[in-house]
Amino acid sequence: METIYLGAGCFWCVEAVFLKLIGVQRVRSGYMGGHIKNPSYREVCSGMTGHAEVIEIAFDEKMIKFDEILEVFWTIHDPTTLNRQGADKGTQYRSVIFYTTETQKSTAIWSKQNIATQFWDDQVVTEIVPAGSFYPAEAYHQNYYNENPDQSYCAIVIPPKLHKLNQKFSHLTK
């Protein structure tokens, strides 16, 4: 089992997508990359902690390759907008890959240079940095879309991402 931490805007959106992939055993929403311990959602949303909203993905490399996870990552968010995804603005919504191994680091760098540029014309600004302490988000943030599909933000923002996933990556979905 491998673990990777990805930030691509609101963790509700990213979690909803990666829960659908074969080989993904667990997805948890949380925070990483900041300067205080055990931040709350309110603190992270202030933009003052330095944390990004991320998901922790535990996956079986025999069922889904890390580069396939990255290909989905590059496709379901805009990695060319600095500290922003759609209407969500701030460093907490930055595009970031927190790697846990040197192999993940080199694969992420290669993928950013070779795969991401196939999807995006503008410069990809995604950070690729070592993983630090992961702080799970509050319980009500976990599995948020599946628990709250009618919540207005979810109903508007997440279905197009899931549609894109099903169109481009049906071979990787459960």
Secondary structure, DSSP 8 states (H G I E B T S, - for coil): -EEEEEEES-HHHHHHHHTTBTTEEEEEEEEES-SSSS--HHHHHTT-S--EEEEEEEE-TTTS-HHHHHHHHHHHS-TTSTTEETTEESGGG-EEEEESSHHHHHHHHHHHHHTHHHH-SS----EEEE----EE--GGGTTHHHH-TTSHHHHHHHHHHHHHHHHHHGGGB-
